Amino acid sequence: MKTMLEHAIDFIHRENNHEFSFYEIFDYVQEKMQDQWNEKFVSDSNSFESVRELKMGELYRIMTVDRRFARTADGNWISNEAN
């Protein structure tokens, strides 16, 4: 089973030298991982929206420290491996 980071890397490698917004990347990751998140984290006391917000923050933090991602001047993301 792939991690959020692995899904994000797969997504940006689809089109090297193309910039993506964080939300485009996150939407792809969510699509791939939503079933897993529902099974593991969603409960009567923990809504999907709460889980989604936490996962969004987690992915953003991971992307900022992973050298395979670069943030552009306009706030989009690109594969650092494409440069």
Backbone as numpy.savetxt, mean C-alpha at the origin, in Angstrom:
# Nx Ny Nz CAx CAy CAz Cx Cy Cz
1.36 -16.31 1.22 0.52 -15.14 1.22 1.41 -13.89 1.22
1.11 -12.96 0.34 1.93 -11.76 0.20 1.60 -10.73 1.27
2.59 -9.90 1.56 2.41 -8.81 2.51 1.91 -7.56 1.78
1.52 -6.56 2.55 1.12 -5.29 1.94 2.25 -4.71 1.10
3.46 -4.77 1.61 4.61 -4.23 0.89 4.82 -4.96 -0.43
4.72 -6.27 -0.41 4.90 -7.04 -1.65 3.83 -6.68 -2.69
2.61 -6.50 -2.25 1.55 -6.09 -3.18 1.82 -4.69 -3.73
2.28 -3.79 -2.87 2.59 -2.42 -3.32 3.72 -2.43 -4.35
4.73 -3.25 -4.12 5.84 -3.36 -5.06 5.34 -3.92 -6.39
4.53 -4.96 -6.33 3.95 -5.52 -7.56 3.20 -4.44 -8.35
2.45 -3.63 -7.64 1.64 -2.60 -8.29 2.51 -1.56 -9.00
3.52 -1.04 -8.32 4.32 0.01 -8.97 5.22 -0.54 -10.06
5.52 -1.83 -10.00 6.36 -2.42 -11.06 5.56 -2.73 -12.33
4.25 -2.59 -12.26 3.44 -2.80 -13.46 3.83 -1.82 -14.56
4.13 -0.59 -14.16 4.49 0.45 -15.12 5.68 1.23 -14.56
6.88 0.79 -14.90 8.06 1.51 -14.44 8.04 2.93 -14.98
8.60 3.83 -14.21 8.67 5.26 -14.53 7.30 5.94 -14.54
6.29 5.28 -14.02 4.97 5.90 -13.88 4.78 6.29 -12.43
4.22 7.47 -12.20 3.94 7.92 -10.84 2.54 7.49 -10.42
2.42 7.11 -9.16 1.13 6.70 -8.60 0.86 7.48 -7.33
-0.40 7.83 -7.12 -0.75 8.43 -5.84 -0.74 7.32 -4.78
-0.58 7.73 -3.54 -0.62 6.75 -2.46 -1.95 6.01 -2.47
-3.03 6.73 -2.75 -4.35 6.10 -2.73 -4.52 5.06 -3.84
-3.90 5.27 -4.99 -3.94 4.26 -6.04 -3.25 2.98 -5.57
-2.11 3.15 -4.94 -1.35 2.00 -4.42 -2.14 1.32 -3.31
-2.65 2.12 -2.38 -3.38 1.53 -1.26 -4.64 0.81 -1.72
-5.36 1.38 -2.67 -6.58 0.72 -3.18 -6.26 -0.66 -3.74
-5.14 -0.77 -4.44 -4.73 -2.07 -4.98 -4.40 -3.04 -3.84
-3.64 -2.56 -2.86 -3.29 -3.40 -1.71 -4.55 -3.84 -0.97
-5.46 -2.91 -0.75 -6.71 -3.26 -0.06 -7.49 -4.32 -0.82
-7.56 -4.17 -2.13 -8.27 -5.16 -2.96 -7.68 -6.56 -2.76
-6.36 -6.63 -2.67 -5.69 -7.93 -2.52 -5.80 -8.49 -1.10
-5.92 -7.62 -0.10 -5.81 -8.08 1.28 -7.10 -7.96 2.10
-8.15 -7.43 1.53 -9.36 -7.16 2.29 -9.94 -8.41 2.96
-9.98 -9.51 2.26 -10.51 -10.74 2.87 -9.70 -11.14 4.10
-8.39 -11.07 3.98 -7.51 -11.41 5.10 -7.73 -10.45 6.27
-7.84 -9.17 5.99 -8.09 -8.18 7.05 -9.42 -8.45 7.74
-10.44 -8.76 6.95 -11.75 -9.05 7.54 -11.68 -10.24 8.48
-10.99 -11.29 8.06 -10.87 -12.49 8.89 -10.08 -12.25 10.16
-8.97 -11.52 10.06 -8.06 -11.38 11.19 -8.37 -10.23 12.13
-8.92 -9.14 11.60 -8.98 -7.92 12.41 -10.37 -7.34 12.65
-11.31 -7.59 11.76 -12.63 -6.98 11.90 -13.46 -7.77 12.91
-14.11 -7.04 13.80 -14.97 -7.67 14.81 -16.08 -6.69 15.17
-16.92 -7.09 16.10 -18.00 -6.20 16.53 -17.45 -4.90 17.11
-16.30 -4.98 17.74 -15.71 -3.79 18.36 -14.65 -3.11 17.49
-14.36 -3.67 16.33 -13.32 -3.13 15.45 -13.84 -3.14 14.01
-14.30 -2.00 13.54 -14.92 -1.92 12.22 -13.88 -2.03 11.11
-14.37 -2.35 9.91 -13.46 -2.40 8.77 -12.83 -1.04 8.52
-13.58 0.04 8.71 -13.02 1.38 8.49 -11.86 1.66 9.45
-11.96 1.19 10.69 -10.85 1.36 11.64 -9.63 0.58 11.19
-9.85 -0.65 10.76 -8.76 -1.49 10.26 -8.14 -0.84 9.03
-8.97 -0.36 8.13 -8.49 0.27 6.90 -7.61 1.48 7.21
-8.04 2.29 8.15 -7.26 3.47 8.53 -5.90 3.08 9.10
-5.88 2.07 9.95 -4.62 1.59 10.52 -3.70 1.02 9.45
-4.27 0.25 8.54 -3.47 -0.36 7.47 -2.94 0.70 6.51
-3.71 1.75 6.30 -3.26 2.84 5.44 -2.02 3.50 6.06
-2.08 3.77 7.35 -0.93 4.35 8.04 0.27 3.42 8.04
0.01 2.14 8.23 1.08 1.15 8.23 1.78 1.10 6.87
1.01 1.06 5.79 1.61 1.01 4.46 2.40 2.28 4.17
1.86 3.42 4.55 2.56 4.68 4.31 3.91 4.69 5.02
3.92 4.27 6.28 5.19 4.22 7.04 6.18 3.27 6.37
5.71 2.11 5.96 6.59 1.13 5.33 7.18 1.69 4.04
6.35 2.35 3.24 6.82 2.88 1.96 7.84 4.00 2.14
7.71 4.77 3.22 8.65 5.88 3.42 10.04 5.40 3.80
10.16 4.21 4.37 11.48 3.72 4.76 12.05 2.66 3.81
11.21 2.12 2.95 11.68 1.10 2.00 12.33 1.78 0.80
13.55 1.45 0.53 14.32 2.12 -0.53 13.84 1.81 -1.94
12.93 0.88 -2.08 12.41 0.57 -3.41 11.36 1.58 -3.87
10.94 2.46 -2.97 9.96 3.50 -3.28 10.62 4.87 -3.18
10.23 5.76 -4.07 10.69 7.15 -4.00 9.46 8.04 -4.11
9.47 9.10 -3.33 8.37 10.06 -3.38 8.78 11.20 -4.29
7.91 11.57 -5.19 8.21 12.64 -6.14 7.92 14.00 -5.52
8.35 15.05 -6.20 8.15 16.41 -5.70 6.67 16.76 -5.55
5.83 16.16 -6.36 4.40 16.45 -6.27 3.64 15.48 -5.36
4.38 14.66 -4.60 3.76 13.80 -3.60 3.32 12.44 -4.07
3.61 12.11 -5.31 3.29 10.78 -5.82 4.44 9.83 -5.52
4.25 8.57 -5.87 5.24 7.53 -5.60 5.66 6.87 -6.90
6.92 6.48 -6.94 7.49 5.81 -8.11 8.44 4.73 -7.62
8.69 3.75 -8.45 9.66 2.72 -8.10 11.06 3.33 -8.15
11.78 3.19 -7.08 13.17 3.66 -7.04 14.05 2.76 -7.89
13.59 1.56 -8.15 14.35 0.61 -8.96 14.26 0.94 -10.44
13.32 1.80 -10.82 13.15 2.18 -12.22 14.12 3.28 -12.63
14.69 3.95 -11.64 15.59 5.07 -11.93 16.98 4.61 -12.27
